[in-house]
Amino acid sequence: MTRLVVLLVGLLALPAPALAEAPQNDEVGGATMVSALPFLDTVDTSAATAAPGDLDCSGLDDTHTVWYSISPTTDMVLGLRTQPQFPGEVSTSVATGSPGSLAFVQCSFASTQTLSVAAGTTYYIQLASAGSDPGGVINVSMAAVDPISVSLSLHKTADINGGVTTVSGTIQCSRALPPGSEVVVQGTLSQGNASGWLVPFHSSVGCPASPLQWEATVQVLAGTFVRGKATLSANAFACDEFVCAPDDQTIARIRLR
């Protein structure tokens, strides 16, 4: 009996486990202000709560919500990126107005999205879990996104070797895009009754701001290509994780040799 009493007294003396505290930007009124770009933050949403006035992106009850705000001084395209360190999904919702009177702008479950923002307008950005997802650590980043343009050129000669025609040229972007960006050249070749399409060229090195050599073989659709003049029509497009360049299309008379 004495041992039991001592054990119970010892258990009662143990400190209660500490409860996780909600993050400071748990509610829209305490939104973290983004004062400079690029912006980086890490937030643990596991103890974040839902509150009246939260935005609903999932169609379920959005939970574990945290908030950011930004008031840009110039018009721009803002790139938003979320990298959750847990298996659940994270929604990113954007609204304008003021706490208690927000006007919904957009929402997405994608890890990256863009937002066209206007100078002098305050934007509130909510990160949330969907339904019963428990939340967790999220890496958050924001940056101004510059537009992209892509330029395509075609070499005026192409080679026929063993019945296989190979065309080539260069491609470059107005700003360098890193490896993993979608950079593609595709098109068609025609010569009299012969026609074919270019097996698309996919760049593995992104898109540099200086000319990058590309080449593509031609998949014959009809007829046979022979040495002589032909018409090459090609277009290039390039996208980074946020924006895409308008396609650049070029047509040229080339010589097959």
PyRosetta script that sets phi, psi and omega in degrees:
from pyrosetta import init, pose_from_sequence

init()
pose = pose_from_sequence("MTRLVVLLVGLLALPAPALAEAPQNDEVGGATMVSALPFLDTVDTSAATAAPGDLDCSGLDDTHTVWYSISPTTDMVLGLRTQPQFPGEVSTSVATGSPGSLAFVQCSFASTQTLSVAAGTTYYIQLASAGSDPGGVINVSMAAVDPISVSLSLHKTADINGGVTTVSGTIQCSRALPPGSEVVVQGTLSQGNASGWLVPFHSSVGCPASPLQWEATVQVLAGTFVRGKATLSANAFACDEFVCAPDDQTIARIRLR")
pose.set_psi(1, -42.3)
pose.set_omega(1, -179.5)
pose.set_phi(2, -60.7)
pose.set_psi(2, -43.1)
pose.set_omega(2, 179.4)
pose.set_phi(3, -61.6)
pose.set_psi(3, -39.7)
pose.set_omega(3, -179.1)
pose.set_phi(4, -63.7)
pose.set_psi(4, -42.3)
pose.set_omega(4, 179.6)
pose.set_phi(5, -63.8)
pose.set_psi(5, -44.2)
pose.set_omega(5, 178.9)
pose.set_phi(6, -60.8)
pose.set_psi(6, -42.3)
pose.set_omega(6, 179.3)
pose.set_phi(7, -62.4)
pose.set_psi(7, -43.0)
pose.set_omega(7, -179.7)
pose.set_phi(8, -65.6)
pose.set_psi(8, -41.1)
pose.set_omega(8, 178.5)
pose.set_phi(9, -63.1)
pose.set_psi(9, -39.4)
pose.set_omega(9, 178.7)
pose.set_phi(10, -64.0)
pose.set_psi(10, -41.2)
pose.set_omega(10, 178.9)
pose.set_phi(11, -65.0)
pose.set_psi(11, -39.6)
pose.set_omega(11, 179.6)
pose.set_phi(12, -65.9)
pose.set_psi(12, -27.0)
pose.set_omega(12, -178.1)
pose.set_phi(13, -79.6)
pose.set_psi(13, -15.0)
pose.set_omega(13, -179.6)
pose.set_phi(14, -66.8)
pose.set_psi(14, 141.2)
pose.set_omega(14, 178.5)
pose.set_phi(15, -68.6)
pose.set_psi(15, 144.9)
pose.set_omega(15, 176.9)
pose.set_phi(16, -68.7)
pose.set_psi(16, 143.0)
pose.set_omega(16, 179.7)
pose.set_phi(17, -60.7)
pose.set_psi(17, 138.6)
pose.set_omega(17, -178.1)
pose.set_phi(18, -71.1)
pose.set_psi(18, 136.2)
pose.set_omega(18, 177.3)
pose.set_phi(19, -86.8)
pose.set_psi(19, 139.3)
pose.set_omega(19, 179.0)
pose.set_phi(20, -63.3)
pose.set_psi(20, 138.5)
pose.set_omega(20, -179.9)
pose.set_phi(21, -88.6)
pose.set_psi(21, 142.2)
pose.set_omega(21, 175.9)
pose.set_phi(22, -65.0)
pose.set_psi(22, 144.6)
pose.set_omega(22, 178.9)
pose.set_phi(23, -64.4)
pose.set_psi(23, 157.1)
pose.set_omega(23, -177.2)
pose.set_phi(24, -62.7)
pose.set_psi(24, -26.8)
pose.set_omega(24, 179.9)
pose.set_phi(25, -99.7)
pose.set_psi(25, 33.3)
pose.set_omega(25, -178.7)
pose.set_phi(26, -62.9)
pose.set_psi(26, -36.2)
pose.set_omega(26, -177.7)
pose.set_phi(27, -117.5)
pose.set_psi(27, 156.6)
pose.set_omega(27, -173.9)
pose.set_phi(28, -59.8)
pose.set_psi(28, -32.3)
pose.set_omega(28, 178.9)
pose.set_phi(29, -66.8)
pose.set_psi(29, -19.0)
pose.set_omega(29, 177.6)
pose.set_phi(30, -110.2)
pose.set_psi(30, 25.7)
pose.set_omega(30, -176.7)
pose.set_phi(31, -55.2)
pose.set_psi(31, 137.4)
pose.set_omega(31, 174.9)
pose.set_phi(32, -68.4)
pose.set_psi(32, 124.3)
pose.set_omega(32, -177.8)
pose.set_phi(33, -84.7)
pose.set_psi(33, 127.3)
pose.set_omega(33, 175.8)
pose.set_phi(34, -91.5)
pose.set_psi(34, 106.0)
pose.set_omega(34, -173.9)
pose.set_phi(35, -99.6)
pose.set_psi(35, -15.7)
pose.set_omega(35, -178.9)
pose.set_phi(36, -149.9)
pose.set_psi(36, 148.0)
pose.set_omega(36, 178.0)
pose.set_phi(37, -116.1)
pose.set_psi(37, 146.6)
pose.set_omega(37, -1.9)
pose.set_phi(38, -70.7)
pose.set_psi(38, 154.8)
pose.set_omega(38, -176.4)
pose.set_phi(39, -121.0)
pose.set_psi(39, 136.5)
pose.set_omega(39, 178.2)
pose.set_phi(40, -132.2)
pose.set_psi(40, 140.0)
pose.set_omega(40, 177.3)
pose.set_phi(41, -154.4)
pose.set_psi(41, 154.0)
pose.set_omega(41, 172.1)
pose.set_phi(42, -126.5)
pose.set_psi(42, 127.0)
pose.set_omega(42, -176.3)
pose.set_phi(43, -132.1)
pose.set_psi(43, 140.6)
pose.set_omega(43, 175.7)
pose.set_phi(44, -101.0)
pose.set_psi(44, 112.6)
pose.set_omega(44, -176.0)
pose.set_phi(45, -95.1)
pose.set_psi(45, 4.2)
pose.set_omega(45, -174.5)
pose.set_phi(46, -62.6)
pose.set_psi(46, -28.8)
pose.set_omega(46, 178.6)
pose.set_phi(47, -104.6)
pose.set_psi(47, 4.3)
pose.set_omega(47, 177.8)
pose.set_phi(48, -70.7)
pose.set_psi(48, 153.2)
pose.set_omega(48, -174.9)
pose.set_phi(49, -121.5)
pose.set_psi(49, 165.5)
pose.set_omega(49, 171.9)
pose.set_phi(50, -90.2)
pose.set_psi(50, 153.3)
pose.set_omega(50, -178.6)
pose.set_phi(51, -147.1)
pose.set_psi(51, 154.6)
pose.set_omega(51, 174.4)
pose.set_phi(52, -55.4)
pose.set_psi(52, 138.1)
pose.set_omega(52, -178.4)
pose.set_phi(53, 94.9)
pose.set_psi(53, -8.3)
pose.set_omega(53, 174.7)
pose.set_phi(54, -62.9)
pose.set_psi(54, 150.0)
pose.set_omega(54, 178.3)
pose.set_phi(55, -81.5)
pose.set_psi(55, 149.5)
pose.set_omega(55, -179.5)
pose.set_phi(56, -112.6)
pose.set_psi(56, 105.8)
pose.set_omega(56, -179.0)
pose.set_phi(57, -101.8)
pose.set_psi(57, -33.0)
pose.set_omega(57, -169.8)
pose.set_phi(58, -83.7)
pose.set_psi(58, -19.0)
pose.set_omega(58, -171.2)
pose.set_phi(59, 86.1)
pose.set_psi(59, -17.2)
pose.set_omega(59, 168.9)
pose.set_phi(60, -97.0)
pose.set_psi(60, -176.4)
pose.set_omega(60, 173.2)
pose.set_phi(61, -75.1)
pose.set_psi(61, 117.0)
pose.set_omega(61, 175.6)
pose.set_phi(62, -72.7)
pose.set_psi(62, 130.8)
pose.set_omega(62, -175.9)
pose.set_phi(63, -126.9)
pose.set_psi(63, 171.7)
pose.set_omega(63, 177.5)
pose.set_phi(64, 50.1)
pose.set_psi(64, 52.5)
pose.set_omega(64, -175.5)
pose.set_phi(65, -87.1)
pose.set_psi(65, 141.7)
pose.set_omega(65, 170.5)
pose.set_phi(66, -133.1)
pose.set_psi(66, 159.7)
pose.set_omega(66, -168.8)
pose.set_phi(67, -132.0)
pose.set_psi(67, 147.3)
pose.set_omega(67, 172.3)
pose.set_phi(68, -133.6)
pose.set_psi(68, 156.1)
pose.set_omega(68, 175.0)
pose.set_phi(69, -137.0)
pose.set_psi(69, 148.7)
pose.set_omega(69, 177.9)
pose.set_phi(70, -144.7)
pose.set_psi(70, 137.0)
pose.set_omega(70, 177.7)
pose.set_phi(71, -124.1)
pose.set_psi(71, 88.2)
pose.set_omega(71, -175.0)
pose.set_phi(72, -65.5)
pose.set_psi(72, 149.2)
pose.set_omega(72, 178.2)
pose.set_phi(73, -94.8)
pose.set_psi(73, -10.1)
pose.set_omega(73, 176.3)
pose.set_phi(74, -137.5)
pose.set_psi(74, 155.8)
pose.set_omega(74, 172.3)
pose.set_phi(75, -65.6)
pose.set_psi(75, 138.9)
pose.set_omega(75, -179.6)
pose.set_phi(76, -163.7)
pose.set_psi(76, 171.5)
pose.set_omega(76, 168.2)
pose.set_phi(77, -101.9)
pose.set_psi(77, 123.0)
pose.set_omega(77, -177.8)
pose.set_phi(78, -100.8)
pose.set_psi(78, 129.4)
pose.set_omega(78, 175.8)
pose.set_phi(79, -98.9)
pose.set_psi(79, 128.6)
pose.set_omega(79, -179.4)
pose.set_phi(80, -113.8)
pose.set_psi(80, 133.2)
pose.set_omega(80, 178.7)
pose.set_phi(81, -134.1)
pose.set_psi(81, 133.0)
pose.set_omega(81, 174.2)
pose.set_phi(82, -123.7)
pose.set_psi(82, 135.9)
pose.set_omega(82, 178.8)
pose.set_phi(83, -129.3)
pose.set_psi(83, 88.5)
pose.set_omega(83, -180.0)
pose.set_phi(84, -69.6)
pose.set_psi(84, 140.2)
pose.set_omega(84, 178.1)
pose.set_phi(85, -98.5)
pose.set_psi(85, 30.3)
pose.set_omega(85, 179.1)
pose.set_phi(86, -146.3)
pose.set_psi(86, 162.7)
pose.set_omega(86, -171.8)
pose.set_phi(87, -75.3)
pose.set_psi(87, -14.1)
pose.set_omega(87, -178.5)
pose.set_phi(88, -72.6)
pose.set_psi(88, 167.3)
pose.set_omega(88, 179.7)
pose.set_phi(89, -87.8)
pose.set_psi(89, 152.5)
pose.set_omega(89, 177.0)
pose.set_phi(90, -125.3)
pose.set_psi(90, 130.5)
pose.set_omega(90, 174.9)
pose.set_phi(91, -100.1)
pose.set_psi(91, 148.2)
pose.set_omega(91, 175.1)
pose.set_phi(92, -119.0)
pose.set_psi(92, 116.5)
pose.set_omega(92, 180.0)
pose.set_phi(93, -115.9)
pose.set_psi(93, 147.3)
pose.set_omega(93, -178.4)
pose.set_phi(94, -129.1)
pose.set_psi(94, 138.5)
pose.set_omega(94, 177.6)
pose.set_phi(95, -143.9)
pose.set_psi(95, 159.7)
pose.set_omega(95, 171.9)
pose.set_phi(96, -116.3)
pose.set_psi(96, 176.8)
pose.set_omega(96, -179.0)
pose.set_phi(97, 107.1)
pose.set_psi(97, -137.1)
pose.set_omega(97, -179.9)
pose.set_phi(98, -145.6)
pose.set_psi(98, 156.8)
pose.set_omega(98, 179.3)
pose.set_phi(99, -51.6)
pose.set_psi(99, 130.7)
pose.set_omega(99, -176.2)
pose.set_phi(100, 91.2)
pose.set_psi(100, -13.9)
pose.set_omega(100, 179.4)
pose.set_phi(101, -146.7)
pose.set_psi(101, 62.8)
pose.set_omega(101, -176.5)
pose.set_phi(102, -93.3)
pose.set_psi(102, 142.9)
pose.set_omega(102, 175.4)
pose.set_phi(103, -109.3)
pose.set_psi(103, 118.1)
pose.set_omega(103, -175.4)
pose.set_phi(104, -64.6)
pose.set_psi(104, 134.9)
pose.set_omega(104, 179.1)
pose.set_phi(105, -110.5)
pose.set_psi(105, -54.6)
pose.set_omega(105, -179.0)
pose.set_phi(106, -163.6)
pose.set_psi(106, 163.6)
pose.set_omega(106, 173.2)
pose.set_phi(107, -151.7)
pose.set_psi(107, 157.2)
pose.set_omega(107, -178.0)
pose.set_phi(108, -160.2)
pose.set_psi(108, 150.4)
pose.set_omega(108, 171.2)
pose.set_phi(109, -98.7)
pose.set_psi(109, 0.7)
pose.set_omega(109, 177.5)
pose.set_phi(110, -68.4)
pose.set_psi(110, 150.2)
pose.set_omega(110, 179.9)
pose.set_phi(111, -73.1)
pose.set_psi(111, -19.3)
pose.set_omega(111, 175.1)
pose.set_phi(112, -132.0)
pose.set_psi(112, 144.8)
pose.set_omega(112, 173.9)
pose.set_phi(113, -155.9)
pose.set_psi(113, 163.0)
pose.set_omega(113, 177.9)
pose.set_phi(114, -117.7)
pose.set_psi(114, 158.3)
pose.set_omega(114, -179.2)
pose.set_phi(115, -145.4)
pose.set_psi(115, 123.2)
pose.set_omega(115, 174.6)
pose.set_phi(116, -81.5)
pose.set_psi(116, 116.8)
pose.set_omega(116, -175.0)
pose.set_phi(117, -114.8)
pose.set_psi(117, 151.3)
pose.set_omega(117, -177.6)
pose.set_phi(118, -111.3)
pose.set_psi(118, 142.5)
pose.set_omega(118, 179.0)
pose.set_phi(119, -58.7)
pose.set_psi(119, 137.7)
pose.set_omega(119, 175.6)
pose.set_phi(120, 85.5)
pose.set_psi(120, -3.3)
pose.set_omega(120, 178.3)
pose.set_phi(121, -102.6)
pose.set_psi(121, 136.4)
pose.set_omega(121, 177.1)
pose.set_phi(122, -93.9)
pose.set_psi(122, 129.8)
pose.set_omega(122, 179.4)
pose.set_phi(123, -113.4)
pose.set_psi(123, 132.7)
pose.set_omega(123, 176.5)
pose.set_phi(124, -105.4)
pose.set_psi(124, 129.2)
pose.set_omega(124, -174.6)
pose.set_phi(125, -118.6)
pose.set_psi(125, 120.4)
pose.set_omega(125, -178.2)
pose.set_phi(126, -109.2)
pose.set_psi(126, 129.9)
pose.set_omega(126, 169.7)
pose.set_phi(127, -104.7)
pose.set_psi(127, 138.5)
pose.set_omega(127, -174.6)
pose.set_phi(128, -151.2)
pose.set_psi(128, 155.8)
pose.set_omega(128, 168.3)
pose.set_phi(129, -92.5)
pose.set_psi(129, 159.4)
pose.set_omega(129, -179.3)
pose.set_phi(130, -101.2)
pose.set_psi(130, 125.7)
pose.set_omega(130, 174.8)
pose.set_phi(131, 60.4)
pose.set_psi(131, -125.5)
pose.set_omega(131, -174.1)
pose.set_phi(132, -89.0)
pose.set_psi(132, 2.7)
pose.set_omega(132, 177.0)
pose.set_phi(133, -55.2)
pose.set_psi(133, 135.0)
pose.set_omega(133, -169.0)
pose.set_phi(134, -81.3)
pose.set_psi(134, -4.7)
pose.set_omega(134, -176.8)
pose.set_phi(135, 75.9)
pose.set_psi(135, -173.4)
pose.set_omega(135, -177.7)
pose.set_phi(136, 159.9)
pose.set_psi(136, -161.1)
pose.set_omega(136, -176.6)
pose.set_phi(137, -79.1)
pose.set_psi(137, 132.5)
pose.set_omega(137, 179.3)
pose.set_phi(138, -128.9)
pose.set_psi(138, 130.7)
pose.set_omega(138, 169.7)
pose.set_phi(139, -90.2)
pose.set_psi(139, 128.1)
pose.set_omega(139, -175.1)
pose.set_phi(140, -120.6)
pose.set_psi(140, 135.4)
pose.set_omega(140, 174.8)
pose.set_phi(141, -142.2)
pose.set_psi(141, 151.2)
pose.set_omega(141, 177.1)
pose.set_phi(142, -139.7)
pose.set_psi(142, 145.0)
pose.set_omega(142, -179.7)
pose.set_phi(143, -156.6)
pose.set_psi(143, 152.7)
pose.set_omega(143, 171.4)
pose.set_phi(144, -71.8)
pose.set_psi(144, 136.5)
pose.set_omega(144, -176.7)
pose.set_phi(145, -109.2)
pose.set_psi(145, 119.1)
pose.set_omega(145, 176.8)
pose.set_phi(146, -81.6)
pose.set_psi(146, 145.8)
pose.set_omega(146, 176.2)
pose.set_phi(147, -67.0)
pose.set_psi(147, 163.0)
pose.set_omega(147, 179.1)
pose.set_phi(148, -122.0)
pose.set_psi(148, 142.1)
pose.set_omega(148, 164.4)
pose.set_phi(149, -125.7)
pose.set_psi(149, 149.5)
pose.set_omega(149, -179.2)
pose.set_phi(150, -123.5)
pose.set_psi(150, 140.4)
pose.set_omega(150, 179.9)
pose.set_phi(151, -121.4)
pose.set_psi(151, 132.0)
pose.set_omega(151, -177.7)
pose.set_phi(152, -119.0)
pose.set_psi(152, 135.7)
pose.set_omega(152, 171.8)
pose.set_phi(153, -128.0)
pose.set_psi(153, 153.5)
pose.set_omega(153, -177.6)
pose.set_phi(154, -118.2)
pose.set_psi(154, 132.9)
pose.set_omega(154, 173.6)
pose.set_phi(155, -71.8)
pose.set_psi(155, 144.6)
pose.set_omega(155, -172.2)
pose.set_phi(156, -81.9)
pose.set_psi(156, -5.1)
pose.set_omega(156, 176.2)
pose.set_phi(157, -128.4)
pose.set_psi(157, 153.8)
pose.set_omega(157, 177.6)
pose.set_phi(158, -142.5)
pose.set_psi(158, 153.5)
pose.set_omega(158, -174.0)
pose.set_phi(159, -106.8)
pose.set_psi(159, 142.1)
pose.set_omega(159, 171.0)
pose.set_phi(160, -112.1)
pose.set_psi(160, 114.7)
pose.set_omega(160, 179.1)
pose.set_phi(161, -130.0)
pose.set_psi(161, 119.8)
pose.set_omega(161, 180.0)
pose.set_phi(162, 60.6)
pose.set_psi(162, 31.2)
pose.set_omega(162, -179.7)
pose.set_phi(163, 83.1)
pose.set_psi(163, -2.1)
pose.set_omega(163, -179.9)
pose.set_phi(164, -103.1)
pose.set_psi(164, 125.3)
pose.set_omega(164, 179.1)
pose.set_phi(165, -97.4)
pose.set_psi(165, 132.1)
pose.set_omega(165, 179.6)
pose.set_phi(166, -123.6)
pose.set_psi(166, 124.3)
pose.set_omega(166, 177.7)
pose.set_phi(167, -109.1)
pose.set_psi(167, 163.4)
pose.set_omega(167, -175.2)
pose.set_phi(168, -155.8)
pose.set_psi(168, 176.5)
pose.set_omega(168, 178.6)
pose.set_phi(169, 173.9)
pose.set_psi(169, -156.6)
pose.set_omega(169, 177.5)
pose.set_phi(170, -132.8)
pose.set_psi(170, 157.9)
pose.set_omega(170, 176.4)
pose.set_phi(171, -140.7)
pose.set_psi(171, 143.3)
pose.set_omega(171, 174.6)
pose.set_phi(172, -151.8)
pose.set_psi(172, 159.1)
pose.set_omega(172, -178.5)
pose.set_phi(173, -118.8)
pose.set_psi(173, 159.0)
pose.set_omega(173, -178.7)
pose.set_phi(174, -67.5)
pose.set_psi(174, -25.9)
pose.set_omega(174, 170.2)
pose.set_phi(175, -140.2)
pose.set_psi(175, 149.7)
pose.set_omega(175, -174.5)
pose.set_phi(176, -66.8)
pose.set_psi(176, 132.3)
pose.set_omega(176, 174.3)
pose.set_phi(177, -105.8)
pose.set_psi(177, 137.4)
pose.set_omega(177, -172.9)
pose.set_phi(178, -77.6)
pose.set_psi(178, 164.0)
pose.set_omega(178, 172.2)
pose.set_phi(179, -52.3)
pose.set_psi(179, 142.9)
pose.set_omega(179, -175.4)
pose.set_phi(180, 98.7)
pose.set_psi(180, -17.0)
pose.set_omega(180, 174.4)
pose.set_phi(181, -70.9)
pose.set_psi(181, 153.7)
pose.set_omega(181, 180.0)
pose.set_phi(182, -86.3)
pose.set_psi(182, 110.1)
pose.set_omega(182, -179.1)
pose.set_phi(183, -132.8)
pose.set_psi(183, 115.4)
pose.set_omega(183, -169.4)
pose.set_phi(184, -137.2)
pose.set_psi(184, 141.3)
pose.set_omega(184, 168.8)
pose.set_phi(185, -120.2)
pose.set_psi(185, 133.2)
pose.set_omega(185, 177.7)
pose.set_phi(186, -148.0)
pose.set_psi(186, 168.5)
pose.set_omega(186, -179.4)
pose.set_phi(187, 165.5)
pose.set_psi(187, -159.7)
pose.set_omega(187, -176.9)
pose.set_phi(188, -138.2)
pose.set_psi(188, 157.3)
pose.set_omega(188, 175.3)
pose.set_phi(189, -128.4)
pose.set_psi(189, 136.0)
pose.set_omega(189, 179.0)
pose.set_phi(190, -136.7)
pose.set_psi(190, 147.4)
pose.set_omega(190, 178.6)
pose.set_phi(191, -157.6)
pose.set_psi(191, 103.7)
pose.set_omega(191, -177.2)
pose.set_phi(192, 59.0)
pose.set_psi(192, -122.8)
pose.set_omega(192, 179.6)
pose.set_phi(193, -86.0)
pose.set_psi(193, -3.9)
pose.set_omega(193, -179.1)
pose.set_phi(194, -90.4)
pose.set_psi(194, 140.8)
pose.set_omega(194, 177.5)
pose.set_phi(195, -149.9)
pose.set_psi(195, 155.6)
pose.set_omega(195, 178.4)
pose.set_phi(196, -165.8)
pose.set_psi(196, 167.4)
pose.set_omega(196, 177.7)
pose.set_phi(197, -117.3)
pose.set_psi(197, 150.0)
pose.set_omega(197, -179.5)
pose.set_phi(198, -76.4)
pose.set_psi(198, 128.9)
pose.set_omega(198, 170.0)
pose.set_phi(199, -63.8)
pose.set_psi(199, 118.1)
pose.set_omega(199, -169.2)
pose.set_phi(200, -55.7)
pose.set_psi(200, 136.6)
pose.set_omega(200, 174.0)
pose.set_phi(201, -89.3)
pose.set_psi(201, 125.4)
pose.set_omega(201, 176.8)
pose.set_phi(202, -115.1)
pose.set_psi(202, 121.6)
pose.set_omega(202, -179.4)
pose.set_phi(203, -77.0)
pose.set_psi(203, 131.0)
pose.set_omega(203, 176.9)
pose.set_phi(204, -92.5)
pose.set_psi(204, -4.8)
pose.set_omega(204, -176.1)
pose.set_phi(205, -114.7)
pose.set_psi(205, 14.9)
pose.set_omega(205, -176.9)
pose.set_phi(206, 80.3)
pose.set_psi(206, -148.9)
pose.set_omega(206, -180.0)
pose.set_phi(207, -135.5)
pose.set_psi(207, 110.7)
pose.set_omega(207, -178.6)
pose.set_phi(208, -79.1)
pose.set_psi(208, 168.4)
pose.set_omega(208, 175.7)
pose.set_phi(209, -85.2)
pose.set_psi(209, -0.8)
pose.set_omega(209, 173.6)
pose.set_phi(210, -117.0)
pose.set_psi(210, 159.3)
pose.set_omega(210, -173.2)
pose.set_phi(211, -58.8)
pose.set_psi(211, 131.5)
pose.set_omega(211, 175.7)
pose.set_phi(212, -109.9)
pose.set_psi(212, 127.0)
pose.set_omega(212, 179.1)
pose.set_phi(213, -71.3)
pose.set_psi(213, 136.2)
pose.set_omega(213, 172.9)
pose.set_phi(214, -132.0)
pose.set_psi(214, 156.1)
pose.set_omega(214, 171.3)
pose.set_phi(215, -149.6)
pose.set_psi(215, 154.2)
pose.set_omega(215, -177.7)
pose.set_phi(216, -147.8)
pose.set_psi(216, 141.1)
pose.set_omega(216, 173.8)
pose.set_phi(217, -83.4)
pose.set_psi(217, 160.2)
pose.set_omega(217, -176.2)
pose.set_phi(218, -107.4)
pose.set_psi(218, 124.7)
pose.set_omega(218, 174.5)
pose.set_phi(219, -86.7)
pose.set_psi(219, 114.2)
pose.set_omega(219, -175.5)
pose.set_phi(220, -71.8)
pose.set_psi(220, 131.7)
pose.set_omega(220, 176.0)
pose.set_phi(221, -103.1)
pose.set_psi(221, -33.5)
pose.set_omega(221, -179.0)
pose.set_phi(222, -155.2)
pose.set_psi(222, 148.2)
pose.set_omega(222, 175.1)
pose.set_phi(223, 69.3)
pose.set_psi(223, -163.2)
pose.set_omega(223, -179.0)
pose.set_phi(224, -137.4)
pose.set_psi(224, 130.9)
pose.set_omega(224, 177.0)
pose.set_phi(225, -80.0)
pose.set_psi(225, 136.9)
pose.set_omega(225, 179.1)
pose.set_phi(226, -129.1)
pose.set_psi(226, 168.3)
pose.set_omega(226, 178.7)
pose.set_phi(227, -61.9)
pose.set_psi(227, 136.5)
pose.set_omega(227, -178.8)
pose.set_phi(228, 141.2)
pose.set_psi(228, -169.0)
pose.set_omega(228, -176.5)
pose.set_phi(229, -76.9)
pose.set_psi(229, 146.7)
pose.set_omega(229, 177.7)
pose.set_phi(230, -149.6)
pose.set_psi(230, 168.0)
pose.set_omega(230, 178.8)
pose.set_phi(231, -113.8)
pose.set_psi(231, 123.0)
pose.set_omega(231, 178.8)
pose.set_phi(232, -109.5)
pose.set_psi(232, 124.4)
pose.set_omega(232, 175.9)
pose.set_phi(233, -119.3)
pose.set_psi(233, 122.8)
pose.set_omega(233, -177.0)
pose.set_phi(234, -140.1)
pose.set_psi(234, 153.8)
pose.set_omega(234, 174.0)
pose.set_phi(235, -136.4)
pose.set_psi(235, 151.5)
pose.set_omega(235, -179.1)
pose.set_phi(236, -125.5)
pose.set_psi(236, 143.6)
pose.set_omega(236, 170.8)
pose.set_phi(237, -138.3)
pose.set_psi(237, 154.8)
pose.set_omega(237, -176.5)
pose.set_phi(238, -146.7)
pose.set_psi(238, 137.2)
pose.set_omega(238, 178.7)
pose.set_phi(239, -138.5)
pose.set_psi(239, 138.4)
pose.set_omega(239, 166.2)
pose.set_phi(240, -98.1)
pose.set_psi(240, -163.3)
pose.set_omega(240, -175.3)
pose.set_phi(241, -71.1)
pose.set_psi(241, -12.6)
pose.set_omega(241, -176.0)
pose.set_phi(242, -114.6)
pose.set_psi(242, -44.5)
pose.set_omega(242, -172.4)
pose.set_phi(243, -135.3)
pose.set_psi(243, 161.9)
pose.set_omega(243, 177.2)
pose.set_phi(244, -119.7)
pose.set_psi(244, 149.1)
pose.set_omega(244, 175.2)
pose.set_phi(245, -83.8)
pose.set_psi(245, 148.4)
pose.set_omega(245, 170.3)
pose.set_phi(246, -60.0)
pose.set_psi(246, 140.6)
pose.set_omega(246, 179.1)
pose.set_phi(247, -57.5)
pose.set_psi(247, 142.9)
pose.set_omega(247, 172.4)
pose.set_phi(248, -110.7)
pose.set_psi(248, 117.3)
pose.set_omega(248, -177.8)
pose.set_phi(249, -110.9)
pose.set_psi(249, 135.0)
pose.set_omega(249, -178.0)
pose.set_phi(250, -134.6)
pose.set_psi(250, 139.6)
pose.set_omega(250, 175.7)
pose.set_phi(251, -123.7)
pose.set_psi(251, 134.8)
pose.set_omega(251, -178.1)
pose.set_phi(252, -146.1)
pose.set_psi(252, 148.6)
pose.set_omega(252, 169.0)
pose.set_phi(253, -85.5)
pose.set_psi(253, 124.7)
pose.set_omega(253, -178.9)
pose.set_phi(254, -124.6)
pose.set_psi(254, 169.7)
pose.set_omega(254, 178.9)
pose.set_phi(255, -116.0)
pose.set_psi(255, 124.3)
pose.set_omega(255, 174.7)
pose.set_phi(256, -85.2)
pose.set_psi(256, 136.3)
pose.set_omega(256, -176.4)
pose.set_phi(257, -136.4)
pose.dump_pdb("model.pdb")
